[in-house]
Amino acid sequence: MTEVQALQASTPEEVEALRIKYLSKRGELASLMNDFRSVPAELKREVGQRLNELKAVATERINELKAAAAVGNDDNADIDLTRTPYPVKLGTRHPLTIVKNEIVDIFSRMGFTLADGPEVEDDWHVYSSMNFPDDHPARDMQDTFFVEAHPDIILRSHTSSVQARVMEHTQPPIRVICPGRVYRNEAVSARAHCFFHQVEGLYVDRNVSFRDLKQVLLLFAQEMFGADTQIRLRPSYFPFTEPSAEMDVSCTICGGKGCAMCKGSGWLEILGCGMVDPAVLEANGIDSTQYTGYAFGMGIERIANLKYQVRDLRLFSENDVRFLEQFTAAN
Ligand code: DAH
């Protein structure tokens, strides 16, 4: 009896082994019950009672062990499983990720799909296929990071390289948005960094016009900065677009009246854009007599600065949680 009360087991498997050993059909208790038949009549009452007691004690002990094993072990039996867990501090999304997601979301709703390309690129995709002449200053070592052993391999200095990556294996209609990191050989300061982030857009199809570009960019600006936002396009120059423009939005702080943010002009520059130069379409295997397209490119840090008034670019890459914690995203 006391032997049975002292049975020990800590895992559910060990408890089950004990149950089989003592309580199963071929277990020790069952065989004692079998022997009961040969007990002399005058002892049957006494032995029967003892056997029943033994069975009750064994069942109780095994059930006890089973319950303890389910919790872990006896030492943990006093843990209060109904207590609420410790407050777990969730991380927050990086402000640049929040802004990137928002940009991608707006263009996705207009039918653009995501495209991607490598950060370590070759000269062809970053410059030659984008119509940069051999002596263009952007190819200069002052702007571009070269991989020393391979003068042809560079860190991409803009996401326009993804345009070439997409066009070389896709025929129109093409409607893509390409977010990513880019690198330039700049001294790091509050206003410049040696890496930053851009979003490139490319639309190529039959009969695509500057009017389409303007409408899509107006919709984007109003979704990003509010329904009252106005845009203005100023003529500009990029090797890969003709004509080219820079786009301003009405100041997100003063709404256009003039303030310190917009330096009194009422406008803030946010992106470059234009009609894809036919030479770029041809260089990438697209028939420029059949197709036209537009492209645009914007800096994510620039948009984040306008939304959150972050004055020092370096904050975006320092990983200081006191800065990062201030941003929250719905998704
Ligand atoms: N690649 C340009 C830059 O890094 C931005 C840009 C301007 C992209 C005009 C475009 C564009 O696609 O059409 O400054």
Boltz pocket constraint, residues with backbone or C-beta under 6 A from the ligand:
constraints:
  - pocket:
      binder: B
      contacts: [[A, 157], [A, 158], [A, 159], [A, 160], [A, 200], [A, 201], [A, 238], [A, 241], [A, 245], [A, 271], [A, 272], [A, 273], [A, 274], [A, 295], [A, 296], [A, 297], [A, 298]]
      max_distance: 6.0
